[in-house]
Amino acid sequence: MLTRLIPFHRPRSPARAGALQALYDTAATGWQDGISKLGFLAAYAELMQAVPPPASHPHVLDVGTGTGAFARAWVDVQGDPAELTLTDISPAMLDTARARLPDASTVVAPLGAAMDGLPPQDVVLCAHVIEHLDDPHASLSWLFDRLKAGGTLVLALSRPHWCTALVRWRWGNAAFKPDAARHMLATAGFIDITLHPFKSGPPSRVSHGYIARRP
């Protein structure tokens, strides 16, 4: 399995991008243990179990991978893809993601246009990224364009809750009600949009999972 690691850079402003990168670089060391204790690894695994099995040997892209938790959940549930591409704004997070996928070969690529050169993917994963970006509609359209016809998007997105407000105080993320999220996905061109609420713990309060398909 070949894994490329490509920084993803589309936050609200250069200053915001730098501040967000610094936050994630600082948090990288304890991030995986923290989200595990909060129940996110189990929640991600549940979401991946709901994804219809893709074609054999799929190409999978994880946008904003962080420490690789979403991608690791995919591999654990769905098996090794033919190719897995991980992206993030934080080099320190990407270093940790490499350790979470120890059998993968890795290639670090530059920022920016390199991502637009990726071939269309069978599956795009994206957990808690859209809420940090200046134009969620444009960002979902960008993800749509990364998919092959018939390809699948697996999305985790923050939802309104007082717990989310506490998270937003530190990270500056937005939050979206399910109807708004489904509308954005449909506007971007996705079909077969399904909501997958997380069952328990902090994930159930701060986020939802979504699965959608490119026609």
KALIN-V475484 format. One record per backbone hydrogen bond with DSSP energy under -0.5 kcal/mol. NH is the residue of the N-H (numbers start at 1). CO is the residue of the C=O. If there is no record, write none. Layout:
((NH,CO) (NH,CO))
//
This chain:
((2,82) (3,105) (4,84) (5,107) (6,4) (6,86) (7,109) (12,132) (17,13) (18,14) (19,15) (20,16) (21,17) (22,18) (23,19) (24,20) (25,21) (26,22) (27,23) (28,24) (28,25) (31,27) (31,28) (32,28) (34,30) (35,31) (36,32) (37,33) (38,34) (39,35) (39,36) (40,35) (41,35) (43,39) (44,40) (45,41) (46,42) (47,43) (48,44) (49,45) (50,46) (50,47) (51,48) (60,58) (60,83) (61,123) (62,85) (63,61) (63,125) (64,62) (65,62) (65,87) (68,65) (69,65) (72,68) (73,69) (74,70) (75,71) (76,72) (77,73) (78,74) (79,74) (79,75) (82,58) (83,58) (84,2) (85,60) (86,4) (86,84) (87,62) (88,6) (91,89) (94,90) (95,91) (96,92) (97,93) (98,94) (99,95) (100,96) (101,97) (101,98) (102,99) (104,101) (105,1) (107,3) (109,5) (109,107) (114,111) (115,112) (116,113) (117,113) (117,114) (118,115) (121,146) (122,59) (123,59) (124,152) (125,61) (126,154) (128,126) (128,156) (132,129) (133,130) (134,10) (139,135) (140,136) (141,137) (142,138) (143,139) (144,140) (145,141) (146,142) (146,143) (147,144) (148,121) (150,214) (151,148) (152,122) (153,212) (154,124) (155,153) (155,210) (156,126) (157,208) (159,206) (165,161) (166,162) (167,163) (168,164) (169,165) (170,166) (170,167) (171,167) (172,168) (174,131) (176,158) (181,177) (182,178) (183,179) (184,180) (185,181) (186,182) (187,183) (188,184) (189,186) (190,185) (191,213) (194,211) (196,209) (198,207) (202,38) (203,38) (204,200) (204,201) (205,201) (205,202) (206,202) (207,203) (208,157) (209,196) (210,155) (211,194) (212,153) (213,191) (214,151) (215,189))
//
